[in-house]
Amino acid sequence: MEGHAYDDILHGNGYHLLRGVISPDEADTVRSLALSKLDEGIDQNGQIAIRKTLHWGSIIHNMVTNPRLLSLAHRLLGEDATLGAVTARILPPNCPLGGLHIDYPYWAMNPGLPVDPALMMQVIWMMEPFTEQNGGTWVAPGSQLWTGAPERERFEANAIQATGNAGDAVVSHGLLWHRTAINHSDKPRVAILINYTQLAVRPLTNLGPFDDDFVDGASEPLKTLLALDLERALAKRVKTHAQQT
Ligand SMILES: O=C(O)CCC(=O)C(=O)O
């Protein structure tokens, strides 16, 4: 279904804009929800990150298990891909420029980072239109293929701002060089960031704890994403590898 996106992420721009993954109305509901939870956020150099979003309920569960995103995550990372983090990222008006980076786990690894197979897929999901004015994310097209640590000069010579409509999502390779932008508007800019990884990657954040009610109510795709039964997931891997040899 998203074949072109898959190729673009791995071998082309290193990211792909998926249009209308949720409706503008749905995005607006999530935006309001995020802004009502600012007290749960942490200040990250003038930007706000709310990390404990899974307890917001079905609205977020449906987002992380969205079929268009999952089909890409499964193709890039395996059917047993997991969630590393689900964060609401808020850029207050006039926030400072964010730091240039690649995503976890790549920044935590030694050099020699694999592009294909990817270890991580990030989603930058727009809860309102992203523009050059309100802080559309700076990305350097093709930079997932540039080896080595991100350097500012090369980034600045190539970077463009990702823009789109409320509900659109930028899906990117974890090796894409990017940074958050300054929000020059007078309203906070809200994104939901999702980090999907291969099963073998230790999650970036502690997403739990998950009580019995949460587990009983979780859909199968959500349970897989949370690796709630890690032993079973790993045993499945062993079986698949055995069949391939
Ligand atoms: O909020 C944004 O503009 C993107 C942030 C991002 O991708 C990140 O911090 O990894």
The ligand as a Gaussian input file, in Angstrom:
#p B3LYP/6-31G(d) Opt

LIG

0 1
 O        8.595000      18.377000      16.774000
 C        9.260000      18.353000      15.747000
 O        9.247000      19.262000      14.924000
 C       10.136000      17.145000      15.446000
 C       10.923000      16.664000      16.643000
 C       11.695000      15.431000      16.343000
 O       11.568000      14.831000      15.339000
 C       12.622000      14.909000      17.326000
 O       12.882000      15.567000      18.336000
 O       13.163000      13.792000      17.095000

